[in-house]
Amino acid sequence: MSKVAIVTDSTAYIPKSLIGDLPITVLPQTLVWGNETFKDGVDIQPIEFYKRLEKATIMPSTSQVSPAEFEKAFRELLDQGYEVLAITISSLVSGTMDSAIHAKAALEGKPIELVDSRTTCMAMGFQVLAAAKEAARGASLAECKAVGEAARERAGVVFSVETLEFLHRGGRIGGGTRFMATALNIKPIMELTGGKIEGIEKVRTRRKAKARLVELVGVRTGGQKPLRISILQANVREEAEALLQEVENTYHVVEGTVTDVSPVIGTHAGPGTIGICWMVED
């Protein structure tokens, strides 16, 4: 019987309570803040990060897991008798998959497979968990990969940022767009679709934004199917817990959690970001 381990990156921010004893290895992304370097979720935690970000005059930048870090993790798992499946943040928003590809090439001939999640946060985390549960049952590497890829087609995420200031600081939007959105109290609704972040709607007020996020879950999933749900939140846990309750009252939710937006993702989204990740049950 094969023994399979799943490797992923920290942008999934999977709650430890869900990982349990599953064969999951999480490689931290890197946050660079002035002269300081932090490992995402290891050297800096979300609460500390968002407090610091709100007052920062120097913006942090981010760096993907390096090929050397992937290779080290792969070698260690292979030495323990595991075959390896790596599931990473979308290759269209990060170079993390490229790093994994280089690491696999350096270990040519070894039992390593890669899956581009085409997303991040718990929309990726659900894929990782699905594959890891299959691995824990003794499935082969090919079977675990197939489960991860199938989960990818049933997972998604929609979200809204509190302010466009951090997208502006990070060079993602222009100053005029940021100013007009702030002046009009516009809350953009965004989705990670086709591997890319797309702006899909603009609404006024945060209350309307959250209501629209709930509606979009039904639009994307058909509304009647059992769902695994995770509310992603950047330093707005009470709001997130209330939003989870609303989703659970609206849809058939078999598992619901509230998860943090990792510091690396939060660098671009900013404090106050809130969203809904889902995976439709097979």
Secondary structure, 3 states (H helix, E strand, C coil): CCCEEEEEEHHHCCCHHHHCCCCEEEECCEEEECCEEEEECCCECHHHHHHHHHHCCCCCEEECCCHHHHHHHHHHHHHCCCEEEEEECCCCCCCHHHHHHHHHHHCCCCCEEEEECCCCHHHHHHHHHHHHHHHHCCCCHHHHHHHHHHHHCCEEEEEECCCCHHHHHCCCCCHHHHHHHHHCCEEEEEEEECCEEEEEEEEECHHHHHHHHHHHHHHHHCCCCCEEEEEEECCCHHHHHHHHHHHHHHCCEEEEEEEECCHHHHHHHCCCCEEEEEEECC
